[in-house]
Amino acid sequence: MSEVRPAQVPARPANAPPTARFAAGAGDPPTAAGGVLTTPRMPAAPGGSPRSAAPPGPLCPALLDLPGPRYPAYPVGPRPLRGPLELYLTEVGSQDDRSLLRAQELLDARERARARAFRRPRDRDAYVIAHATLRALLGPLLGVPADELPLIREPCAGCGGPHGRPALRAPGVHFSLSHSGDLVLVALAGAPVGVDVEGVATVEAVRSAQCALHPAEVAELARLPAHERQAAFTRTWVRKEAYLKGLGTGLVRDPALDQVGTGPRPMSPSPDWNLRDVLVPAGYAAAVALRRE
């Protein structure tokens, strides 16, 4: 069983926008369409639709330098989703001071207040870049200013309160956001979707979180050599988080109920969902769950 692998960066295509770089994975690299980078389409199964098929191997997100000139605060008009799924990856550490200031301008008042509450500059920068990334992608999608997106909070899956997962008031567009360490991962889709990215778990985290795994996953980890368990556990955890975020429950639902597997390829916990790993740099693992339409 392989460890989490680093992303290899091939030469930039001649027609790529100047602020875009590619993270290579299985299959073709992301393509530039209308100035917006998208992941390859999910291939259709015989007699099936692209949205109900599973891609062969880990998905490869477009790696963005944000905010960049491709994402103005006031877009000209809306654009359609280019395929059933778009994945975007941003590196917090690649942003200079000017980019960070520009990113803060994309946030709304509530997000700016929350950013100011962080004590550690690194945590503050990660929060700002994560939410600016989301707004910079959703703004052109809907054709509205990035700081005026119709974002709402769905009812909490646990108590019904107004603090559930974020969503758009506009129909037909679903998104999911995750950030960990230096990475921010965003998914855009026409169906419910969830993403998660995490740094590779520590030995102590693996030991203490066994209760969150399905019994079959606990047995799989126990059979692995000790040096492979951290990467395998992290793969499992991001798959669970992505699926639960897609469902809209988060960890209100016991993650031990769903078997997603610890091996190189995930197991979908439901026939209604596609679950795939996402290729990210070494030291991290990521996954995306997309509901079949």
Secondary structure, 3 states (H helix, E strand, C coil): CCCCCCCECCCCCCCCCCCEEECECCCCCCEEECCEEECCCCCCCCCCCHHHCCCCCCECCEEECCCCCCCCCCCCCCCCCCCCEEEEEEEHHHCCHHHHHHHHHCCCHHHHHHHHCCCCHHHHHHHHHHHHHHHHHHHHHHCCCHHHCCEEECCCCCCCCCCCCEEECCCCCEEEEEEECCEEEEEEECCCEEEEEEECCCHHHHHHCHHHCCHHHHHHHHHCCHHHHHHHHHHHHHHHHHHHHHHCCHHHCCHHHCCCCCCCCCCCCCCCEEEEEECCCCCEEEEEEEECC
